[in-house]
Amino acid sequence: MRCPSCQHLDDRVVDSRLVRAGSSVRRRRECAACGRRFTTYERLEEEPLTVRKQSGVVEPFERSKLKRSIQVACAKRPVADSIDELVDAIEEELASSDGREANTARIGELVMERLSALDQVAYVRFASVYRNFQETTEFEQEVHELQRRRRYETPGQADLFRSSGNRADGPSGEE
């Protein structure tokens, strides 16, 4: 690393520390020629995440757009503290997928999946825009589907319908 003071290329690392939750390394260096200490940062250079829109246009992923759309759905809901965590989780899942390109349908489904667990009103609001609801019956259908899923996704509820036999008629497999 070139010394910012004397431009000499020989230095030694005095200290190294992980920063930003382990995504970067901070190094204190000392120039071998003039003795001046300076700090450098290393981070992994990743290929940026891109989004393929329905029109086929590919553009860079913008976290702010995702966050803004979720904030609109969560307006006046008691989940404001969870929005950043939600956006982080979605961005992390997109980044950890095989490709560096995500389509808008996948992003929308991830948002709806997580919003349904976080806040049902925010979920219906987001779904109404994402799925372009035109009639009130579409809202009703979405609410009924959400209630149906929630009823079957209650932790431990599926165990109530399992029996020792192959039938799920009752707790003991009898009618």
C-alpha positions, 0 to 999 in steps of 0.5 A: 500500500502506498504511504499517503505521506511519502508515497513509499510502497513498503509498510507493515500492518500494525493492527487488523479488526473486523468492522461493519458486522464482519463485512470489512476489515480495518487495517492500521499500517505503518510506513517503513520509510517515514514511520507514519501510520495510516488506516486502510479498509478492505471489503469484498467487491461484489457484483451488484444485484440487478432487477429485471422488470416485467418489461424486460428492462434490467436496472440496479437493485435499489434498496430505497425503492423496496423500503419505500414501497413497504413503508407505504404499505405499513403507514400508520401501522405499529411495525415501523421498527421492523421495516429495516429488518424486513428489507434487510432479510429480503435483500439478503435472500436475493443476494444469497440466491444463485444469480445476481439478478432478481425479477420483480415478481420474486421480490414482490412475493418475498415482500408479501410472504414476510408482510403476511407474517408481520402485519396482515393489514400491511400485507393486504395493502401491499398485495392490493397494489402489487396484484393491482386489485380493481374490485372490492371482491379482490380484497375480500378474497385476499383477506379470506385466503390470508385467514385460511392460511393463518388458520393452518399455519398456527404452530403446532396445529398440524400436530392436532390432525396427525394420528397414529394411523394413516387417517386424520379423522380424529386424535386417535384415528377413529371416527 
